[in-house]
Amino acid sequence: MAQEDVFKKVVSHCKEYGFVFPSSEIYDGLGAVYDYGQNGVELKNNIKQYWWQSMVLMHENIVGIDSCVFMHPTIWKASGHVDAFNDPLIDNRDSKKRYRADVLIEEQIAKYEDKIEKEVAKARKRFGDAFDEAKYRETSPRVLEEQAKRDALHERYSKAMNAMDLDELRQIIIDEEIVCPISGTRNWTDVRQFNLMFKTEMGSTADGSMTIYLRPETAQGIFVNYLNVQKTGRMKIPFGIAQIGKAFRNEIVARQFIFRMREFEQMEMQFFIKPGTELDWFKQWKETRMAWHQNLGFGAENYRFHDHEKLAHYANAATDIEFKMPFGFKEVEGIHSRTDFDLSQHEKFSGKSIKYFDPELNDSYTPYVIETSIGVDRMFLSIMCHSYCEEKLENGETRVVLRLPAALAPVKLAVLPLVKKDGMPEKAREIIDDLKFHFNCQYEEKDSIGKRYRRQDAIGTPYCVTVDGDTLKDDTVTLRFRDTMEQKRVKISELRGIIEDNVTITSLLKKLK
């Protein structure tokens, strides 16, 4: 199945099975804003718990906070967001549609890369086991031609972005003959900067109101509270502060379902360290965070690091952890060495000292910071895309199954009475009443047992229990495993032990090195 078709099916599946709905749908929706349904919110909360516990539970020197969405507007002046939180915008005069100039160029680079991969795939099919991919990439005229185009464009684009040369960005779009996807024309405006922050007013009167912003990131709430946390928690460097919260960006181009939205959720941890140790800590956190992702069992080949060529104004090192989505490798987490930029700026703009006193050195200094930042929604999407599977069965039927990691699945156990009589529903309810305190259970009695299995497969439930006539005689049930569809007879008293060991967040954490 083409990857584009996979993505469409995932989007459709999310709505059909209560994972993600278009927000305000009865009013025809609101662009790039989505609501999480009954299954989606459970999966999302499990992702957040996996992250939170891996940070706060597993590290004695990391604690959490919850800062406000509304903050003093000077914070965003100090952080650079008021002056520098911009994307290069370009309009097509014929379609009246607005695009990010950098995204248009990056998509053109991706087209060259796709052509190369298609050539390699054709050669691999032609030569079979004798295929030497490395040699083919070095010698194939077609591959070398496309690679040269890709590299030349990439170099030109990198220079333009580093210099933020808006005229050059437009010229690249013209020279590459990039067309508007809607109108199909190349009738482009000049490129201009567009600030991504949402503004609002705070105050009850026009004269007394203050312009404030919906936060575009959660990190600044950590920075302005870092000294409060350090002092009240008696924290010693190195230490970290974690936070999960909503952020808001007025994206020019919000696309690819929940991958890029205007309201989204972040999981961020800022790690405060001694100046001069940042690159060692940067390397260590890269390894730690990659291990966290790969611990889900999706395969190391689906992850890669992508080092930034253009560093943000606050960073001296930065990389992304990218995951292979149906639409290519895309960022799910950023790891940045932010130096002392943020704390120094807040000290300067607030006029208050927020230096850390180091008792070992008997001296005060401004800590450096390593940041790890994940988009919860992107993480959710990567898990859904990888878990979605259409499987051909031996009887010729097809089942759709979400092979979610059991600890993240919205429902851990479905209890199904074989029929709605003879005391089976009551016995099923007894089982749920006993187990619901330990993990999320669901009772279902409508339709045939086969259809109920299919529905549970489609929402990723790892275990199903069927209560039948024999259950009432010997207190045994049929336990069905989602991935293999294997069924076995077990005692009701054994269910908790079998299931709980595999469906808790703890079971995931124990696998981490």
C-alpha positions in Angstrom: 0.0 0.0 0.0 1.3 3.5 -0.9 2.4 5.5 2.1 0.0 8.3 1.1 -2.9 5.8 1.3 -1.7 4.6 4.7 -1.8 8.1 6.0 -5.3 8.7 4.7 -6.5 5.5 6.3 -4.9 6.5 9.6 -6.7 9.8 9.6 -10.0 8.1 8.7 -9.4 5.5 11.4 -8.8 8.1 14.0 -12.2 9.6 13.5 -14.1 6.4 13.0 -12.8 4.8 16.3 -12.9 7.8 18.6 -9.3 8.9 18.6 -9.3 12.4 16.9 -12.2 14.6 15.7 -12.1 17.8 13.7 -12.8 20.6 16.3 -16.2 22.3 16.0 -17.1 19.9 13.3 -20.9 20.7 13.4 -19.9 24.2 12.5 -17.7 22.9 9.6 -14.6 22.8 11.7 -11.8 25.2 12.5 -8.6 25.1 10.4 -5.8 22.9 12.0 -7.6 22.5 15.3 -8.5 19.0 16.5 -10.2 17.4 19.5 -9.2 14.1 21.0 -12.0 11.5 21.4 -12.6 8.9 24.1 -9.8 6.6 22.9 -7.5 9.3 21.7 -7.4 11.0 25.1 -6.5 7.7 26.8 -3.7 7.1 24.4 -2.5 10.7 24.7 -2.6 10.5 28.5 -0.6 7.3 28.5 2.1 8.9 26.2 2.3 11.8 28.7 2.6 9.4 31.6 5.4 7.4 29.9 7.3 10.7 29.4 6.6 12.2 32.8 7.5 9.1 34.8 10.6 8.5 32.7 11.7 12.1 33.6 10.5 12.7 37.2 10.2 9.1 38.5 13.5 7.8 37.0 15.6 10.9 37.8 16.1 12.1 41.4 17.3 15.5 40.2 14.3 16.3 37.9 11.1 17.7 39.2 7.9 19.0 37.5 5.9 22.3 37.4 2.8 23.6 35.7 3.1 27.2 34.6 0.4 29.5 33.1 -0.4 30.0 29.5 -0.7 33.8 30.1 2.6 35.4 31.2 4.0 38.9 31.4 4.5 40.2 27.9 8.0 41.3 28.6 9.0 37.6 28.9 8.4 37.3 25.2 10.5 40.3 24.5 13.3 38.9 26.6 13.1 35.5 24.9 13.3 37.0 21.4 9.9 35.8 20.3 8.4 39.3 19.8 11.2 40.3 17.4 12.4 36.9 16.0 9.7 34.3 16.1 8.9 34.6 12.4 8.4 32.4 9.4 9.1 33.5 5.8 5.7 33.9 4.2 4.9 33.9 0.4 1.5 34.2 -1.4 0.4 33.0 -4.7 -1.5 35.8 -6.4 -3.8 33.5 -8.4 -5.0 31.1 -5.7 -4.7 33.7 -2.9 -3.2 31.0 -0.8 -0.3 31.6 1.7 2.7 29.3 2.1 5.9 29.1 4.1 8.7 29.8 1.6 11.1 27.4 3.5 8.5 24.6 3.4 8.1 25.0 -0.4 11.8 24.7 -0.9 12.2 21.8 1.6 9.4 19.9 -0.3 11.4 20.5 -3.5 14.5 19.0 -1.9 12.4 16.0 -0.8 11.3 15.5 -4.4 14.9 15.1 -5.5 15.5 12.7 -2.7 12.3 10.7 -3.7 13.6 10.4 -7.2 16.9 9.0 -6.0 15.1 6.5 -3.8 12.9 5.4 -6.6 16.0 4.8 -8.8 17.6 2.8 -6.1 14.4 0.8 -5.4 14.1 -0.1 -9.2 17.8 -1.3 -9.3 17.4 -3.3 -6.1 14.4 -5.1 -7.7 16.3 -5.6 -10.9 19.6 -7.0 -9.4 18.1 -8.8 -6.4 20.6 -10.2 -3.8 23.6 -9.2 -6.0 22.7 -5.5 -5.6 25.4 -3.3 -4.2 23.5 -0.2 -3.1 26.5 1.9 -2.1 28.3 1.3 -5.4 25.1 2.0 -7.3 24.6 5.3 -5.6 28.2 6.3 -6.5 28.0 5.3 -10.1 24.5 5.6 -11.5 24.3 8.6 -13.8 20.6 9.3 -12.9 21.3 9.1 -9.2 24.3 11.3 -9.5 22.4 13.8 -11.5 19.5 14.1 -9.0 22.0 14.1 -6.1 23.9 17.0 -7.6 20.6 19.0 -8.1 19.6 18.2 -4.5 22.9 19.1 -3.0 23.1 22.4 -5.0 19.6 23.4 -3.9 20.3 22.4 -0.3 23.5 24.5 -0.1 21.8 27.5 -1.7 18.8 27.2 0.6 20.9 26.8 3.8 22.9 30.0 3.0 19.6 31.9 2.4 18.1 30.7 5.6 21.2 31.4 7.7 21.3 34.9 6.3 17.5 35.1 6.3 17.8 36.5 2.8 14.1 36.8 1.8 14.9 37.9 -1.8 17.1 34.8 -2.3 14.4 32.5 -0.9 11.9 33.9 -3.5 14.5 33.6 -6.2 15.1 29.9 -5.3 11.3 29.3 -5.7 11.4 31.0 -9.1 14.5 29.2 -10.3 13.2 25.8 -9.2 9.9 26.5 -11.0 8.0 25.6 -7.9 4.2 26.0 -8.5 1.3 26.6 -6.2 -0.4 23.3 -5.5 -3.8 24.9 -5.9 -3.5 27.2 -8.9 -0.5 25.4 -10.6 1.0 28.8 -11.4 4.3 30.5 -10.4 2.8 33.9 -9.8 4.4 34.6 -6.4 4.6 37.7 -4.2 7.7 38.8 -2.4 8.7 36.8 0.7 8.0 38.6 4.0 8.3 37.7 7.7 5.2 36.7 9.7 5.2 36.5 13.5 3.6 33.3 14.8 2.3 34.5 18.2 -1.3 34.9 19.0 -2.1 38.2 20.7 -5.0 39.1 23.1 -5.9 41.8 25.5 -6.0 41.5 29.3 -7.9 44.1 31.3 -11.5 45.3 31.6 -11.1 48.8 30.1 -9.6 50.0 26.8 -7.3 52.4 28.6 -6.2 49.8 31.2 -5.8 46.8 28.9 -2.4 45.1 28.2 -1.4 43.2 25.1 -0.4 39.7 26.1 0.4 36.6 24.1 -0.7 33.0 24.2 2.6 31.2 24.9 4.2 29.7 21.8 6.3 27.3 23.9 6.2 26.1 27.5 10.0 26.6 28.1 9.8 30.2 29.3 7.5 29.2 32.2 10.3 27.0 33.4 13.0 29.6 33.0 11.2 32.3 35.0 10.5 29.8 37.8 13.8 28.0 37.8 15.1 29.9 40.9 11.9 29.4 42.8 12.1 25.6 42.2 15.8 25.5 42.9 15.5 27.3 46.3 12.3 25.6 47.5 13.4 22.2 46.4 17.0 22.7 47.5 18.1 21.5 44.1 21.8 21.3 43.3 23.2 21.6 39.7 22.8 19.6 37.6 19.0 19.4 37.9 16.0 19.5 35.6 12.5 20.9 35.5 9.8 19.1 33.4 6.5 20.4 32.2 3.6 19.3 30.0 1.3 22.0 28.6 -0.5 23.7 25.8 1.2 26.1 23.4 -0.1 28.1 20.5 1.3 29.2 17.1 -0.5 31.0 14.3 1.0 28.7 11.7 1.0 29.9 8.1 0.6 26.4 6.8 -0.9 23.9 9.2 -1.1 20.6 7.5 -0.7 16.8 7.7 -3.5 16.3 10.2 -2.3 16.7 13.8 1.4 17.0 12.8 1.3 20.8 12.6 -1.5 22.5 14.5 -2.3 26.0 15.9 -3.0 24.6 19.4 -0.8 21.8 20.5 0.8 20.2 23.5 4.4 20.0 24.5 6.5 17.9 26.9 9.6 19.8 27.8 12.4 19.4 30.2 15.1 22.0 30.9 18.3 20.7 32.4 20.4 23.2 34.3 24.2 22.6 34.3 27.6 24.2 34.8 28.9 26.3 32.0 31.4 24.4 29.9 29.8 21.0 30.5 27.0 21.6 28.0 28.3 19.6 25.0 28.9 16.5 27.2 25.3 16.8 28.6 24.0 17.4 25.1 25.5 14.1 23.9 24.2 12.3 27.0 20.6 13.6 26.6 20.6 12.7 22.9 21.4 9.1 23.8 18.8 9.0 26.7 16.0 10.4 24.6 16.7 8.2 21.6 16.6 5.2 23.9 13.2 6.4 25.3 11.7 6.4 21.7 13.2 3.1 20.6 12.0 1.5 23.8 8.5 1.4 22.3 9.7 -1.3 19.9 9.1 0.4 16.6 12.5 -0.4 15.2 15.7 1.6 15.3 15.6 2.0 11.5 12.5 4.3 11.9 14.5 6.9 13.9 17.3 9.2 13.0 19.1 12.3 14.3 19.0 15.4 12.2 21.5 18.0 13.3 20.5 21.6 12.7 22.5 23.5 10.1 20.9 26.9 11.1 21.0 27.2 14.9 18.4 29.3 16.8 19.7 32.5 18.3 19.9 30.9 21.8 21.7 27.6 20.9 25.2 26.4 20.4 24.1 22.8 19.4 20.8 21.4 18.3 19.4 18.1 16.8 16.0 16.6 16.1 14.9 13.1 16.6 13.0 12.2 13.5 10.6 9.4 13.0 9.6 7.8 9.7 6.1 8.9 9.1 4.1 7.9 6.0 5.1 11.3 4.5 8.8 10.9 5.3 11.2 11.4 8.2 9.8 14.2 10.4 10.7 15.8 13.7 9.1 14.4 16.9 11.6 15.8 19.5 14.2 18.5 19.6 17.3 18.5 21.8 19.0 21.9 22.2 21.9 23.3 24.1 20.4 26.7 24.9 23.6 28.1 26.6 22.7 30.7 29.2 20.7 32.8 26.8 17.3 32.6 28.4 18.3 33.1 32.0 20.6 36.0 31.1 17.9 37.6 29.1 15.4 37.4 31.9 17.9 38.7 34.4 18.5 41.6 32.0 14.9 42.5 31.3 13.5 41.9 34.8 16.4 43.7 36.6 16.5 40.9 39.1 19.4 38.5 39.8 18.5 34.9 39.1 22.1 33.5 39.3 22.7 30.1 41.0 25.0 30.0 44.0 27.2 26.9 43.7 28.3 25.8 47.3 31.0 23.6 45.9 32.6 26.5 44.0 31.5 29.1 46.6 30.5 31.3 43.6 27.5 32.4 41.7 26.9 31.9 37.9 24.2 31.7 35.3 23.6 28.1 34.5 23.6 26.7 31.0 20.6 24.7 29.8 20.0 21.5 27.8 16.4 21.3 26.5 14.5 18.3 25.4 11.1 19.1 23.8 8.5 16.7 22.3 5.3 17.6 20.6 2.7 15.3 22.2 0.5 15.4 19.1 3.4 14.5 16.8 4.3 11.6 19.2 0.6 10.5 19.1 0.6 10.6 15.3 3.9 8.6 14.9 2.5 5.9 17.2 -0.8 5.7 15.3 0.9 5.6 11.9 3.3 2.8 13.0 0.7 0.8 14.8 -1.9 0.8 12.0 -2.0 -2.5 10.2 -4.2 -4.2 7.7 -3.7 -7.9 8.0 -4.8 -10.7 5.7 -6.1 -13.7 7.6 -5.9 -17.4 6.7 -9.6 -17.5 5.9 -9.2 -14.7 3.3 -10.7 -12.0 5.5 -8.8 -8.7 6.4 -8.6 -7.3 9.8 -7.5 -3.8 10.8 -5.5 -3.9 14.0 -3.6 -1.2 16.0 -0.5 -2.8 17.3 0.0 -0.3 20.0 2.5 -0.9 22.8 0.3 -2.5 25.4 1.2 0.1 28.0 0.0 2.9 25.8 -3.3 1.2 24.6 -6.4 3.1 25.5 -8.2 -0.1 26.8 -6.1 -2.8 28.3 -8.8 -5.5 28.6 -12.2 -6.1 27.0 -14.5 -8.5 28.8 -17.1 -10.1 26.5 -19.9 -12.4 27.6 -20.5 -15.0 24.8 -24.3 -14.4 25.0 -26.5 -11.9 26.9 -28.1 -14.5 29.1 -27.5 -17.5 31.5 -25.6 -15.3 34.0 -22.7 -14.6 31.6 -23.1 -10.7 31.6 -23.2 -10.7 35.4 -20.0 -12.8 35.6 -18.3 -10.5 33.1 -19.3 -7.5 35.2 -17.8 -9.2 38.3 -14.4 -9.6 36.4 -14.5 -5.9 35.4 -15.4 -4.8 38.9 -12.3 -6.6 40.2 -9.8 -5.5 37.6 -10.9 -1.9 36.8 -8.9 -0.6 39.8 -5.7 -1.8 38.1 -6.1 -1.0 34.4 -8.6 0.4 32.0 -11.3 -2.3 31.1 -14.2 -2.2 28.8 -17.4 -4.3 28.8 -19.0 -5.2 25.4 -21.9 -7.5 24.6 -23.4 -6.3 21.3 -22.9 -8.3 18.1 -21.2 -11.6 17.5 -18.0 -12.4 19.4 -16.0 -12.1 16.1 -17.2 -8.6 15.4 -16.4 -7.6 19.0 -12.9 -8.9 18.6 -12.5 -6.9 15.4 -13.7 -3.7 17.1 -11.2 -4.2 20.0 -8.4 -4.9 17.5 -9.2 -1.6 15.8 -8.7 0.4 19.0 -5.6 -1.6 19.9 -6.9 -3.5 23.0 -4.1 -6.0 23.8 -6.3 -8.5 25.6 -9.9 -9.8 25.3 -11.6 -12.2 27.8 -14.6 -14.2 26.8 -17.0 -15.4 29.4 -18.9 -18.6 28.4 -20.9 -21.4 29.8 -17.8 -23.2 31.2 -16.9 -20.0 33.1 -19.8 -20.4 35.4 -18.8 -24.0 36.2 -15.0 -23.7 36.7 -14.1 -20.0 36.9 -12.0 -20.1 33.7 -12.2 -17.8 30.7 -10.8 -17.6 27.2 -8.0 -15.1 27.0 -7.3 -13.8 23.5 -4.1 -12.0 22.5 -4.5 -9.1 20.0 -1.3 -9.5 17.9 -1.3 -13.3 17.5 -5.1 -13.9 17.9 -4.0 -16.9 20.1 -6.6 -18.0 22.6 -6.0 -19.9 25.8 -8.0 -21.0 28.8 -7.0 -19.3 32.1 -8.4 -19.0 35.6 -10.1 -15.7 36.4 -7.8 -15.5 39.5 -4.8 -15.4 37.2 -6.0 -12.6 34.8 -4.6 -9.7 36.8 -1.1 -11.2 37.0 -1.0 -12.1 33.3 -2.2 -8.7 32.1 -0.9 -6.2 34.6 2.7 -7.1 34.1 2.5 -6.1 30.4 0.1 -3.1 30.4 1.4 -0.7 33.0 3.7 2.2 32.3 6.1 0.6 34.8 6.5 -2.3 32.4 7.8 0.2 29.8 10.1 2.0 32.3 11.7 -1.2 33.4 13.0 -1.8 29.8 14.8 1.5 29.7 18.5 1.3 30.3 
